[in-house]
Amino acid sequence: MDELPIRSGDDVVRVRQHVRGAAADNGLSLVDQTKLVTAASELARNTLVHGGGGLARVEVVKSSNGRTGVRLHFSDTGPGIADIELALTDGWTSGGGLGLGLSGARRLVDEFELDSKPGAGTTVVVVKWSR
């Protein structure tokens, strides 16, 4: 498992590059690579902008039926999300964006978990499986 700090916009770019390499090296199609990198970009940017920075972990995983996948784990110790259901609603934004970051990232991956508590930060774990 590789750990990448997220403290600046350059770190967001590094996360994207690292995720693309892991996805390509582990059998994800070009379309699935693009979906995972897009989700990673959204989640890394959220970690930086809304969480004040944090950590990304990139891990290669195997399913019980032998498929390979890439699991991404984003965590921060920022203010957290008060209403997770609302935050996952298309069009809702806590800033000046389009409100598609979390909900869009969720649609791009095969597995999506979000845990957040006000004042205690946010953790998002996603997995994209090879086809």
C-alpha contacts under 8 A as a table, 3 or more apart, distances in Angstrom:
res1	aa1	res2	aa2	distance
1	M	57	R	6.56
1	M	58	V	5.68
1	M	59	E	4.60
1	M	60	V	7.28
2	D	57	R	5.51
2	D	58	V	5.22
2	D	59	E	6.56
3	E	55	L	6.82
3	E	56	A	5.74
3	E	57	R	4.46
3	E	58	V	6.56
4	L	11	D	7.76
4	L	15	V	6.84
4	L	55	L	5.78
4	L	56	A	5.08
4	L	57	R	6.21
5	P	11	D	6.83
5	P	53	G	7.79
5	P	54	G	6.04
5	P	55	L	4.56
5	P	56	A	6.24
6	I	9	G	7.97
6	I	11	D	5.15
6	I	12	V	6.37
6	I	44	A	7.03
6	I	47	T	7.26
6	I	48	L	6.27
6	I	53	G	5.21
6	I	54	G	5.11
6	I	55	L	5.43
6	I	56	A	6.91
7	R	11	D	6.27
7	R	48	L	6.32
7	R	52	G	7.63
7	R	53	G	4.86
7	R	54	G	6.70
8	S	11	D	5.23
8	S	12	V	6.76
8	S	48	L	6.90
8	S	53	G	7.54
9	G	12	V	5.08
9	G	13	V	6.57
9	G	45	R	7.71
9	G	48	L	7.87
10	D	13	V	5.11
10	D	14	R	6.31
11	D	14	R	4.87
11	D	15	V	6.16
12	V	15	V	5.14
12	V	16	R	6.36
12	V	41	S	6.55
12	V	44	A	5.65
12	V	45	R	6.30
13	V	16	R	5.11
13	V	17	Q	6.29
13	V	41	S	7.68
14	R	17	Q	5.10
14	R	18	H	6.07
15	V	18	H	5.12
15	V	19	V	6.04
15	V	40	A	7.29
15	V	41	S	7.42
15	V	44	A	7.30
15	V	56	A	7.33
16	R	19	V	5.22
16	R	20	R	6.17
16	R	37	V	5.64
16	R	38	T	7.88
16	R	40	A	6.31
16	R	41	S	5.88
17	Q	20	R	5.17
17	Q	21	G	6.31
18	H	21	G	5.19
18	H	22	A	6.25
19	V	22	A	5.10
19	V	23	A	6.02
19	V	36	L	7.51
19	V	37	V	6.09
19	V	40	A	7.35
19	V	58	V	6.94
20	R	23	A	5.16
20	R	24	A	6.08
20	R	33	Q	6.14
20	R	34	T	7.66
20	R	36	L	7.76
20	R	37	V	5.94
21	G	24	A	5.20
21	G	25	D	5.97
22	A	25	D	5.14
22	A	26	N	6.13
22	A	58	V	7.85
22	A	60	V	7.51
22	A	70	V	7.12
23	A	26	N	5.31
23	A	27	G	6.60
23	A	28	L	5.40
23	A	33	Q	5.56
23	A	36	L	7.77
23	A	69	G	7.70
23	A	70	V	6.41
24	A	27	G	5.76
24	A	28	L	5.73
24	A	29	S	7.35
24	A	30	L	7.58
24	A	33	Q	6.63
25	D	28	L	7.77
26	N	60	V	7.56
26	N	68	T	6.57
26	N	69	G	7.00
26	N	70	V	7.73
26	N	130	S	7.79
27	G	68	T	7.25
27	G	130	S	5.98
28	L	31	V	7.95
28	L	32	D	5.73
28	L	33	Q	5.81
28	L	69	G	7.58
28	L	129	W	7.17
28	L	130	S	4.75
28	L	131	R	7.07
29	S	32	D	5.12
29	S	33	Q	5.98
29	S	130	S	7.15
29	S	131	R	7.62
30	L	33	Q	4.96
30	L	34	T	6.17
31	V	34	T	5.17
31	V	35	K	6.30
32	D	35	K	4.96
32	D	36	L	6.10
32	D	128	K	7.47
32	D	130	S	7.77
33	Q	36	L	5.22
33	Q	37	V	6.06
34	T	37	V	5.14
34	T	38	T	6.02
35	K	38	T	5.18
35	K	39	A	6.22
35	K	108	L	5.33
35	K	109	V	7.02
36	L	39	A	5.10
36	L	40	A	6.02
36	L	108	L	6.63
36	L	109	V	6.45
36	L	128	K	6.59
37	V	40	A	4.94
37	V	41	S	6.05
38	T	41	S	5.09
38	T	42	E	6.36
38	T	105	A	7.35
38	T	108	L	7.84
39	A	42	E	5.21
39	A	43	L	6.16
39	A	104	G	7.34
39	A	105	A	4.39
39	A	106	R	7.60
39	A	108	L	6.32
39	A	109	V	7.36
40	A	43	L	5.12
40	A	44	A	5.85
40	A	72	L	7.53
40	A	105	A	7.64
41	S	44	A	5.20
41	S	45	R	6.04
42	E	45	R	5.24
42	E	46	N	6.16
42	E	101	G	5.49
42	E	102	L	7.31
42	E	105	A	6.69
43	L	46	N	5.01
43	L	47	T	6.11
43	L	74	F	7.02
43	L	101	G	7.24
43	L	102	L	7.18
43	L	105	A	7.28
43	L	124	V	7.79
44	A	47	T	4.97
44	A	48	L	6.30
44	A	56	A	7.30
44	A	74	F	7.01
45	R	48	L	5.05
45	R	49	V	5.91
46	N	49	V	5.16
46	N	50	H	5.28
46	N	51	G	6.66
46	N	101	G	7.75
47	T	50	H	5.83
47	T	51	G	4.74
47	T	52	G	6.54
47	T	53	G	5.35
47	T	54	G	6.06
47	T	55	L	7.89
47	T	74	F	7.03
47	T	75	S	6.91
47	T	76	D	6.14
48	L	51	G	5.57
48	L	52	G	4.98
48	L	53	G	4.04
48	L	54	G	6.78
49	V	52	G	5.71
49	V	53	G	7.07
50	H	53	G	7.92
50	H	78	G	6.98
50	H	79	P	7.74
51	G	54	G	7.05
51	G	76	D	5.43
51	G	77	T	6.33
51	G	78	G	4.04
51	G	79	P	6.48
51	G	80	G	7.20
51	G	121	G	6.83
51	G	122	T	7.36
52	G	76	D	7.24
52	G	77	T	7.64
52	G	78	G	5.78
53	G	76	D	6.15
53	G	77	T	7.98
53	G	78	G	7.79
54	G	74	F	7.37
54	G	75	S	5.62
54	G	76	D	4.32
54	G	77	T	7.03
55	L	73	H	7.99
55	L	74	F	5.77
55	L	75	S	5.41
55	L	76	D	6.55
56	A	72	L	6.91
56	A	73	H	5.57
56	A	74	F	4.56
56	A	75	S	6.65
57	R	72	L	5.63
57	R	73	H	4.96
57	R	74	F	6.53
58	V	70	V	7.00
58	V	71	R	5.97
58	V	72	L	4.86
58	V	73	H	6.67
59	E	70	V	5.72
59	E	71	R	5.12
59	E	72	L	6.46
60	V	68	T	7.11
60	V	69	G	5.82
60	V	70	V	4.65
60	V	71	R	6.20
61	V	68	T	5.79
61	V	69	G	5.16
61	V	70	V	5.89
61	V	71	R	6.64
62	K	65	N	7.98
62	K	66	G	5.84
62	K	67	R	5.54
62	K	68	T	4.57
62	K	69	G	6.12
63	S	66	G	5.18
63	S	67	R	5.20
63	S	68	T	6.46
63	S	69	G	7.65
64	S	67	R	7.49
67	R	129	W	6.75
67	R	130	S	6.17
67	R	131	R	7.59
68	T	129	W	5.98
68	T	130	S	5.64
69	G	127	V	6.62
69	G	128	K	5.48
69	G	129	W	4.07
69	G	130	S	5.61
70	V	127	V	5.60
70	V	128	K	5.55
70	V	129	W	6.61
71	R	125	V	7.00
71	R	126	V	5.64
71	R	127	V	4.32
71	R	128	K	6.70
72	L	125	V	5.59
72	L	126	V	5.29
72	L	127	V	6.35
73	H	123	T	7.13
73	H	124	V	5.81
73	H	125	V	4.40
73	H	126	V	6.62
74	F	122	T	7.99
74	F	123	T	5.56
74	F	124	V	5.18
74	F	125	V	6.36
75	S	121	G	7.35
75	S	122	T	5.69
75	S	123	T	4.36
75	S	124	V	6.54
76	D	121	G	5.27
76	D	122	T	5.52
76	D	123	T	6.65
77	T	80	G	7.48
77	T	119	G	7.80
77	T	120	A	5.79
77	T	121	G	3.91
77	T	122	T	6.60
78	G	119	G	6.73
78	G	120	A	6.59
78	G	121	G	4.46
78	G	122	T	7.03
79	P	117	K	7.95
79	P	118	P	5.64
79	P	119	G	4.51
79	P	120	A	6.28
79	P	121	G	5.49
80	G	116	S	5.35
80	G	117	K	5.15
80	G	118	P	4.35
80	G	119	G	5.52
80	G	120	A	5.79
80	G	121	G	4.24
80	G	122	T	5.28
81	I	84	I	5.98
81	I	87	A	7.46
81	I	116	S	5.63
81	I	117	K	6.05
81	I	118	P	5.59
81	I	121	G	7.66
81	I	122	T	7.11
82	A	116	S	7.75
82	A	117	K	6.64
82	A	118	P	5.39
83	D	86	L	5.41
83	D	87	A	6.24
84	I	87	A	4.93
84	I	88	L	6.22
84	I	116	S	7.47
85	E	88	L	5.27
85	E	89	T	6.60
86	L	89	T	5.20
86	L	92	W	6.92
87	A	92	W	6.26
87	A	93	T	7.13
87	A	102	L	7.10
87	A	103	S	7.81
88	L	92	W	7.62
88	L	102	L	5.70
88	L	103	S	4.85
89	T	92	W	5.75
89	T	99	G	7.79
89	T	103	S	6.22
90	D	99	G	5.89
90	D	100	L	5.53
90	D	103	S	5.89
90	D	104	G	7.73
91	G	98	L	6.04
91	G	99	G	4.18
91	G	100	L	6.02
92	W	98	L	7.56
92	W	99	G	4.61
92	W	100	L	7.52
93	T	96	G	6.84
93	T	97	G	6.23
93	T	98	L	6.67
93	T	99	G	4.36
93	T	100	L	7.88
94	S	97	G	7.94
94	S	99	G	7.85
97	G	100	L	7.80
98	L	101	G	7.74
99	G	102	L	7.78
99	G	103	S	7.90
100	L	103	S	5.43
100	L	104	G	5.00
100	L	105	A	7.82
101	G	104	G	5.22
101	G	105	A	5.95
102	L	105	A	5.11
102	L	106	R	6.15
103	S	106	R	5.10
103	S	107	R	6.45
104	G	107	R	5.21
104	G	108	L	6.44
105	A	108	L	5.20
105	A	109	V	6.73
106	R	109	V	5.81
106	R	110	D	7.96
106	R	111	E	7.61
106	R	112	F	5.77
106	R	126	V	7.92
107	R	110	D	7.79
109	V	112	F	6.85
109	V	126	V	6.53
109	V	127	V	6.10
109	V	128	K	5.18
110	D	126	V	7.38
110	D	127	V	5.78
110	D	128	K	5.14
110	D	129	W	6.73
111	E	125	V	7.88
111	E	126	V	5.26
111	E	127	V	4.98
111	E	128	K	6.84
112	F	124	V	7.27
112	F	125	V	5.89
112	F	126	V	4.54
112	F	127	V	6.82
113	E	124	V	5.59
113	E	125	V	5.14
113	E	126	V	6.39
114	L	122	T	7.35
114	L	123	T	5.81
114	L	124	V	4.47
114	L	125	V	6.58
115	D	122	T	5.78
115	D	123	T	5.20
115	D	124	V	6.42
116	S	120	A	7.05
116	S	121	G	5.83
116	S	122	T	4.26
116	S	123	T	6.27
117	K	120	A	5.24
117	K	121	G	6.15
117	K	122	T	6.82
118	P	121	G	6.80
